[in-house]
Amino acid sequence: MSISSFLTKNFLKSLFFPAHNRGEALPKGLISLLKKQPGFWDLPELPEIGSPLASSGLINDAQIYISKKVNTKKCFFGVNGASGLIQSGIISMANPGEYILMPRNVHISVIKACALQNIIPIFFDLEFSNETGHYMPITKDWFKSIFNNLDFENKKIVGVILVNPYYQGYSSDLDPLIKICHQYDLPVLVDEAHGSYFLFCENLDLPKSAVRSNADLVVHSLHKSLNGLTQTAVIWHNGELIEEINLIKSINLLQTTSPNSLLLASCEESIKDWLNKDNIEKYKKRILEAKNIFKELKNRNIPLIKTQDPLKIVLNTSAVGIDGFTADNFFYKNGLIAELPEMMTLTFSLGFSNQKDFIFLFQKLWEDLLIYTSKSSGLKVKKPPYRLVQSPQMPIGVAWRSKTYSIPLSESLGKISGDIICPYPPGIPLIVPGEIIDKERIDWIETQSLFNKDLLNSYIRVLYN
Ligand SMILES: Cc1ncc(COP(=O)(O)O)c(C=O)c1O
């Protein structure tokens, strides 16, 4: 089967990203464009259109219009996902050899930017739930204790990255965290890939967007948490701690010379869709419906985990002795396609279209899952074996560029990793280049491998001694 024929495959219900739900919730402006003669709209960088970094043209106009509306200094569209703009943001914050503070659950794109630019991550650990196997939001006290453990004398720390919300929808109160960073004159980049819509939809008891919490850079994935096409993203710039010219140079460094005109139009249309007051009423309705779905399923005794993002339905499969990967296979075979299987849970993304038949289908398949799947009483997660504050023993960039060879993970004790082990989704690395592989890390990854086929019998590239 060709890729293009697979793209027309029907599923009973698509509860994955992109959040436009297979076109149903695409912005109207984009739908009418796509109805025109196929390919007609695929234009190069003509002077009238320009590009995200041009100082004239329709893209520049749209970016200026939108950043004014949202009250930020600037914004730039991106066509290489949130990944690409996060990487540009990082490069605008730090020079080679400098340090950035970041949580252990950063996206793999951050690690790749560090490898590329020889930036050194200082990872901080997060509180962890044994019930769900998820990292917990960051409290002010936790964050303060991280800062108390930083070595400002010997390490040139130049910025902080925060991830908010997490993949499953957990969200921290960012105000005090960003304030602490700013007290140290450190700029903050917030990876808000999963929370774009928080910015446009206030008063619904949603988390406050990082843009409103004074973050210096905020990156949104417009296909994960708004209704744009896959690969579309935007970066918002505020404050004085990051120079605009550095940001522009860094975007330029990584950007294609031929950004896709359809994707750029999608960036504009999806954001403008949410700036339109009439539409906001429609989206607010969707969000309230999502909250009701959660309530209704809970009333039916389905074990769901509450997070701060109503569009994420997190099923606690471990509550009935089933791991999230087995549950995912079952739902997939029956046409209900989820977004994120993990050891203890399975997360569904409701997206922005109407999900009126969801409760019925979900309950039916849940009941079937209970009947047809064998249960295990020993389902237990292991807390990730990270220290509170920790950098790789060798700089990531150096390890990444070193000569390596491949061995089974189980035989890699004491070696230095030249590799990233990273199941996707969620794209959070379990080990990064430059880290010494110790027994705790091997045991932990092996526990995860019992359920995650990607990790089973995993090999790792390690440095020669
Ligand atoms: C927290 C987080 N940040 C960034 C990204 C990258 O987003 P994109 O797929 O738009 O490049 C992801 C993707 O999974 C993510 O989960």
Ligand as a Chemical Component Dictionary entry (heavy atoms), coordinates in Angstrom:
data_LIG
# 
_chem_comp.id                   LIG 
_chem_comp.type                 NON-POLYMER 
_chem_comp.pdbx_formal_charge   0 
_chem_comp.three_letter_code    LIG 
# 
loop_
_chem_comp_atom.comp_id 
_chem_comp_atom.atom_id 
_chem_comp_atom.alt_atom_id 
_chem_comp_atom.type_symbol 
_chem_comp_atom.charge 
_chem_comp_atom.model_Cartn_x 
_chem_comp_atom.model_Cartn_y 
_chem_comp_atom.model_Cartn_z 
_chem_comp_atom.pdbx_ordinal 
LIG C1 C1 C 0 6.401 18.578 25.120 1  
LIG C2 C2 C 0 6.664 18.578 23.649 2  
LIG N1 N1 N 0 7.371 19.588 23.109 3  
LIG C3 C3 C 0 7.629 19.662 21.795 4  
LIG C4 C4 C 0 7.196 18.692 20.945 5  
LIG C5 C5 C 0 7.502 18.801 19.482 6  
LIG O1 O1 O 0 6.383 19.209 18.794 7  
LIG P1 P1 P 0 6.273 19.088 17.208 8  
LIG O2 O2 O 0 5.785 17.718 16.912 9  
LIG O3 O3 O 0 5.300 20.164 16.820 10 
LIG O4 O4 O 0 7.616 19.329 16.641 11 
LIG C6 C6 C 0 6.476 17.602 21.446 12 
LIG C7 C7 C 0 6.065 16.517 20.563 13 
LIG O5 O5 O 0 5.670 15.472 20.942 14 
LIG C8 C8 C 0 6.197 17.550 22.830 15 
LIG O6 O6 O 0 5.489 16.544 23.365 16 
# 
loop_
_chem_comp_bond.comp_id 
_chem_comp_bond.atom_id_1 
_chem_comp_bond.atom_id_2 
_chem_comp_bond.value_order 
_chem_comp_bond.pdbx_ordinal 
LIG C1 C2 SING 1  
LIG C2 N1 SING 2  
LIG C2 C8 DOUB 3  
LIG N1 C3 DOUB 4  
LIG C3 C4 SING 5  
LIG C4 C5 SING 6  
LIG C4 C6 DOUB 7  
LIG C5 O1 SING 8  
LIG O1 P1 SING 9  
LIG P1 O2 DOUB 10 
LIG P1 O3 SING 11 
LIG P1 O4 SING 12 
LIG C6 C7 SING 13 
LIG C6 C8 SING 14 
LIG C7 O5 DOUB 15 
LIG C8 O6 SING 16 
# 
